[in-house]
Amino acid sequence: MQTVTLGKTGITVNKNGFGALPIQRISKDDAAYLLRKAFDNGIKYFDTARFYTDSEEKMGYALSDLRDRVIIATKTAATNATAFWKDLETSLSLLKTDFVDLYQFHNLAFCPKPDDGSGLYEAMLEAKQQGKIRHIGFTNHRHNVAKEAIESGLYETMQYPFSYLATDRDLELVRLCKEKEIGFVCMKALSGGLITDSACAYAYLSQYDHVLPIWGIQRESELDEFISYQDNPPVLTEERLAKIDKDREELAGEFCRGCGYCMPCPVGIQINDCARMSLFLRRAPHSVYLADEWKEKMKRIDYCIHCNQCKSRCPYGLDTPNLLRKNYEDFKTFI
C-alpha cells in the first residue's frame, strides 16, 4: 500500500483520500456505509467542506466513533473573521468532534495573510492555539492565488486540481510544493469525469510521492475501484501512456472542469455539466446524454439572459456563455 506524508504536518495516510462532496447526493445511511467501508479498507483521509451542504453531518454520523483513527479535513469559504468562527463551530458540531486535523480556506479569490485587514489568518492561528484545528491549509482553482499561498510560507498544505491533463503551470505548483515541503492534496484527479480510466489516473499520480489524491465517491462501485488499487497499484504501461497522450490531444485547450463555482444560474442552467456536453458525447455512450432529461437540461441554454455571472465566477477565466452556446449547437447535431 502506497502512503503519502503531507509536507511537514506529519500526517501520513495511504495514497487514497475520500472526497465527500458527492455524498451530498445520497442518503445518510448510504453515505455512512461508504465512509465506513472506506475506513475498513485502509482509507484514513476524509475531505469535506462547510460548503458541501450536509456532507459534514453525514461524516460526523459515520465516523465520530473513529475520531482518533481518521484524518478529517474540512474548509471554510468565509471572507471575514466573524464568518470564519461561525463556520468552524458549525463544522465541529456537525462532525461531532472537538478539532479538525486540517482546516482550509476554500477557493477564496485572495490569499489571507496576517495584517491584511480580513482577520482571517489571525483567526486561523487563534483556532490552532485553542486546539480546534491542528493544521492550516489552502484550496483553490486559481493558479495565481494558489502560487501566492504556496510562496507565502503560511500554509502547510495546498489542495488544487491535478491530473494527467495538467498544464505546465499546474505542474509548477506541484513541484513548488515538493520544494517547500508543503503537502499537495489533489482534487479533480479525474478532471470532473472527463477522465474515464481511473487506473490511468491512479498510475499517473503514483509518480508523485508527495501528492495525495482525493477521489469524489458516490457509489460503492467507485469506492471498490480505488480500494482494489491499494494492493495492486496500476503502473504506467506503454498502453496507459498512449491512452494518456490520446486524452491530452482530445482535451487540449480550454474546457470546463466542472468545478461548479459558476453555479447557481439565475435561469436554472446546469452550467457545470452543459458546458462539457461536447466532451461527454465523445467520451461516453451517446444514449446516456441523449435521453429526454439531458435534452431538457440543454434546452435551458436558450433561456440564458447573458448576465455573465457564470463568467465572472469561473476560476479558469472561461467565456462560459459562449462555451454553453457552442456545446448546445454541437449537441443538436446528435439529436
Legacy VTK file of the C-alpha trace (Angstrom):
# vtk DataFile Version 3.0
C-alpha trace
ASCII
DATASET POLYDATA
POINTS 335 float
0.000 0.000 0.000
1.474 3.357 -1.032
1.469 6.111 1.582
1.814 9.890 1.441
3.100 12.288 4.083
1.613 15.759 3.743
4.620 18.047 3.893
5.692 18.975 7.423
2.323 18.139 9.005
3.382 14.625 9.935
0.069 13.355 8.538
0.776 10.050 6.769
-2.073 8.219 5.050
-2.421 5.801 2.189
-2.493 7.246 -1.319
-6.282 7.214 -1.454
-8.304 10.029 0.056
-12.102 10.051 0.260
-13.643 13.145 -1.339
-17.001 13.633 0.369
-18.571 16.253 -1.896
-20.651 13.628 -3.807
-22.202 12.108 -0.679
-24.497 15.136 -0.598
-26.481 13.317 -3.283
-27.163 10.107 -1.369
-28.966 9.197 1.840
-27.394 9.475 5.276
-27.231 5.722 5.744
-25.843 5.094 2.248
-23.177 7.739 2.870
-22.307 6.173 6.221
-21.972 2.766 4.586
-19.471 4.109 2.036
-17.470 6.035 4.625
-17.217 3.035 6.947
-16.315 0.694 4.113
-13.580 3.102 3.032
-12.171 3.147 6.569
-12.401 -0.628 6.918
-10.324 -0.923 3.743
-7.492 1.349 4.774
-8.669 4.826 3.745
-7.981 7.251 6.594
-8.171 10.719 4.960
-11.655 12.202 4.567
-12.211 15.574 2.891
-15.350 17.695 3.193
-16.352 21.372 3.442
-18.886 23.648 5.090
-19.995 24.485 1.522
-20.957 20.851 0.814
-24.481 21.097 2.333
-24.950 18.009 4.570
-21.621 16.276 3.828
-20.131 17.198 7.220
-23.220 15.962 9.037
-23.051 12.609 7.258
-19.358 12.311 8.016
-19.936 13.013 11.693
-22.705 10.430 11.754
-20.466 7.799 10.186
-17.041 8.416 11.691
-17.339 10.151 15.057
-16.628 6.936 16.986
-13.413 6.523 14.967
-12.208 10.068 15.567
-8.716 9.201 16.787
-8.169 6.856 13.837
-9.084 9.113 10.911
-7.883 12.400 9.429
-10.688 14.907 8.916
-10.129 17.834 6.545
-12.773 20.485 6.055
-12.936 24.013 4.691
-14.389 27.482 5.131
-15.214 29.953 2.393
-15.534 32.764 4.960
-14.183 36.149 3.933
-14.137 37.699 7.417
-13.330 36.569 10.943
-16.935 36.517 12.168
-17.995 34.165 9.391
-14.856 32.094 9.967
-15.734 31.359 13.591
-19.351 30.606 12.704
-18.244 28.124 10.024
-15.712 26.451 12.297
-18.135 25.982 15.191
-20.787 24.639 12.802
-18.306 22.196 11.282
-17.141 20.945 14.678
-20.734 20.414 15.778
-21.758 18.545 12.625
-18.591 16.461 12.526
-19.107 15.605 16.216
-15.536 16.438 17.099
-13.529 18.887 19.199
-10.943 19.513 16.490
-10.281 19.340 12.773
-6.993 17.828 11.595
-6.729 20.148 8.587
-8.751 23.357 8.220
-8.522 25.047 4.840
-9.522 28.324 3.248
-11.887 27.283 0.482
-11.317 28.746 -3.000
-11.006 32.356 -1.885
-10.252 34.990 -4.518
-7.302 36.155 -2.410
-4.652 34.679 -0.142
-5.288 35.542 3.529
-2.193 36.846 5.312
-1.501 38.411 8.702
-2.450 42.094 8.903
-4.296 42.090 5.554
-7.394 43.566 7.197
-9.602 40.479 6.799
-8.684 38.961 10.162
-8.849 35.510 8.574
-5.309 34.326 9.080
-5.295 35.636 12.630
-8.494 33.643 13.245
-6.799 30.513 11.864
-3.878 30.980 14.244
-6.179 31.544 17.214
-8.216 28.445 16.358
-4.981 26.461 16.213
-3.862 27.843 19.586
-7.239 26.827 21.029
-6.727 23.278 19.729
-9.751 23.444 17.434
-7.612 22.907 14.342
-4.253 21.171 14.042
-3.007 22.235 10.606
-3.692 25.161 8.265
-4.318 24.573 4.571
-5.455 26.338 1.427
-7.575 25.226 -1.517
-8.029 26.997 -4.817
-8.702 26.718 -8.521
-6.866 29.927 -9.460
-3.221 29.431 -10.355
-2.053 32.874 -9.284
-3.767 32.737 -5.880
-2.550 29.179 -5.238
1.027 30.131 -6.129
0.881 33.158 -3.835
-0.300 30.940 -0.975
2.484 28.421 -1.568
5.174 31.110 -1.738
3.843 32.875 1.373
5.065 30.074 3.638
1.873 30.436 5.686
0.183 27.186 4.670
1.027 23.569 5.415
-0.990 22.085 2.556
-2.300 23.101 -0.848
-5.370 21.492 -2.406
-5.507 22.114 -6.146
-6.815 20.388 -9.303
-4.260 17.970 -10.724
-4.492 15.124 -13.206
-2.702 13.899 -16.292
-4.473 16.716 -18.157
-2.498 19.224 -16.088
-0.800 22.149 -17.769
2.824 23.109 -17.270
1.607 25.843 -14.913
-0.182 23.239 -12.794
2.949 21.103 -12.663
4.859 24.162 -11.487
2.682 24.255 -8.364
3.179 20.536 -7.718
6.953 20.948 -7.932
6.911 24.092 -5.809
5.043 22.287 -3.029
7.640 19.496 -3.125
10.480 22.020 -2.841
8.877 23.834 0.077
7.716 20.654 1.862
4.061 21.626 1.548
1.580 18.785 1.326
-0.194 18.647 -2.042
-3.787 17.408 -1.888
-5.002 16.602 -5.381
-8.616 17.291 -6.334
-10.177 16.710 -9.755
-7.885 13.749 -10.404
-10.480 12.539 -12.935
-10.922 16.077 -14.263
-14.569 16.239 -13.270
-15.436 12.971 -15.013
-13.662 13.671 -18.314
-11.014 11.079 -17.466
-12.836 7.781 -17.696
-9.989 5.378 -16.871
-9.297 5.611 -13.150
-6.387 3.175 -13.430
-4.595 5.560 -15.785
-5.297 8.436 -13.415
-4.027 6.472 -10.423
-0.896 5.298 -12.212
-0.052 8.828 -13.332
-0.378 10.269 -9.826
1.712 7.442 -8.357
4.770 9.183 -9.842
4.407 11.993 -7.288
5.236 10.723 -3.826
4.083 13.930 -2.074
0.677 14.105 -3.800
-2.461 12.775 -2.089
-5.398 12.293 -4.482
-8.888 12.591 -3.037
-11.442 10.756 -5.134
-15.012 12.021 -5.209
-17.050 8.957 -4.280
-20.808 8.488 -4.509
-21.222 4.813 -5.443
-19.874 1.614 -3.951
-18.544 0.544 -7.369
-16.385 3.691 -7.463
-15.042 3.018 -3.994
-14.289 -0.595 -4.883
-12.178 0.531 -7.851
-9.873 2.644 -5.699
-9.699 0.071 -2.917
-8.588 -2.526 -5.479
-5.631 -0.337 -6.466
-4.184 -0.287 -2.956
-2.688 -3.777 -3.044
-2.314 -3.881 -6.830
-1.476 -0.322 -7.894
-1.746 0.302 -11.645
1.549 1.124 -13.336
2.291 3.369 -16.294
2.477 0.790 -19.061
3.041 1.761 -22.692
-0.665 1.172 -23.277
-1.650 3.561 -20.493
0.831 6.193 -21.626
-0.674 6.005 -25.106
-4.146 6.484 -23.673
-2.978 9.476 -21.664
-1.448 11.018 -24.788
-4.706 10.470 -26.667
-6.748 12.099 -23.902
-4.380 15.045 -23.775
-4.724 15.561 -27.509
-8.512 15.323 -27.382
-8.872 17.611 -24.375
-6.219 20.153 -25.271
-7.138 23.800 -24.878
-9.696 25.461 -22.672
-12.507 23.312 -21.323
-14.862 23.320 -18.358
-13.522 21.322 -15.390
-16.963 21.021 -13.805
-15.932 22.662 -10.520
-19.370 24.290 -10.149
-18.265 27.698 -8.881
-20.283 29.265 -11.714
-23.470 27.983 -10.080
-26.275 28.653 -9.430
-27.578 30.016 -12.703
-30.477 32.501 -12.352
-32.421 30.723 -15.103
-31.599 27.198 -13.950
-28.976 26.116 -16.484
-26.873 23.237 -15.137
-23.749 25.003 -16.319
-21.066 22.688 -14.971
-22.460 19.761 -16.996
-23.935 21.515 -20.025
-20.688 23.370 -20.733
-18.949 19.989 -21.114
-21.568 18.223 -23.218
-19.447 18.013 -26.383
-16.748 16.190 -24.447
-19.235 13.890 -22.717
-20.763 12.919 -26.045
-17.409 11.838 -27.378
-16.244 10.049 -24.237
-19.321 8.059 -23.176
-22.163 6.173 -24.848
-24.366 8.694 -26.696
-27.519 7.170 -25.290
-26.615 8.372 -21.793
-26.641 12.028 -22.837
-29.357 11.919 -25.493
-32.121 10.995 -23.060
-35.050 13.388 -22.607
-33.635 14.528 -19.242
-30.498 15.876 -20.906
-32.410 17.357 -23.819
-34.365 19.446 -21.314
-31.213 20.497 -19.498
-29.521 21.586 -22.718
-32.627 23.412 -23.953
-32.427 25.703 -20.930
-29.399 27.298 -22.562
-31.927 29.087 -24.809
-33.081 30.971 -21.714
-29.637 32.419 -20.953
-30.039 36.117 -20.102
-26.320 36.860 -20.586
-25.948 38.223 -17.081
-22.326 36.958 -17.176
-22.439 35.899 -13.521
-21.077 32.489 -14.516
-18.262 34.089 -16.484
-17.252 36.338 -13.603
-17.201 33.389 -11.159
-15.169 30.995 -13.320
-11.755 30.484 -11.681
-10.334 29.437 -15.065
-11.432 32.625 -16.823
-13.619 30.831 -19.376
-16.178 32.635 -21.535
-18.909 30.446 -20.089
-21.950 31.799 -22.014
-20.126 31.283 -25.306
-18.988 27.828 -24.221
-22.576 26.872 -23.365
-23.821 28.045 -26.749
-21.142 26.082 -28.616
-21.925 22.931 -26.654
-25.643 23.313 -27.336
-25.117 23.738 -31.073
-22.914 20.636 -31.089
-25.494 18.722 -29.015
-28.168 19.457 -31.626
-26.163 17.659 -34.287
-26.541 14.425 -32.307
-30.339 14.530 -31.893
LINES 1 336
335 0 1 2 3 4 5 6 7 8 9 10 11 12 13 14 15 16 17 18 19 20 21 22 23 24 25 26 27 28 29 30 31 32 33 34 35 36 37 38 39 40 41 42 43 44 45 46 47 48 49 50 51 52 53 54 55 56 57 58 59 60 61 62 63 64 65 66 67 68 69 70 71 72 73 74 75 76 77 78 79 80 81 82 83 84 85 86 87 88 89 90 91 92 93 94 95 96 97 98 99 100 101 102 103 104 105 106 107 108 109 110 111 112 113 114 115 116 117 118 119 120 121 122 123 124 125 126 127 128 129 130 131 132 133 134 135 136 137 138 139 140 141 142 143 144 145 146 147 148 149 150 151 152 153 154 155 156 157 158 159 160 161 162 163 164 165 166 167 168 169 170 171 172 173 174 175 176 177 178 179 180 181 182 183 184 185 186 187 188 189 190 191 192 193 194 195 196 197 198 199 200 201 202 203 204 205 206 207 208 209 210 211 212 213 214 215 216 217 218 219 220 221 222 223 224 225 226 227 228 229 230 231 232 233 234 235 236 237 238 239 240 241 242 243 244 245 246 247 248 249 250 251 252 253 254 255 256 257 258 259 260 261 262 263 264 265 266 267 268 269 270 271 272 273 274 275 276 277 278 279 280 281 282 283 284 285 286 287 288 289 290 291 292 293 294 295 296 297 298 299 300 301 302 303 304 305 306 307 308 309 310 311 312 313 314 315 316 317 318 319 320 321 322 323 324 325 326 327 328 329 330 331 332 333 334
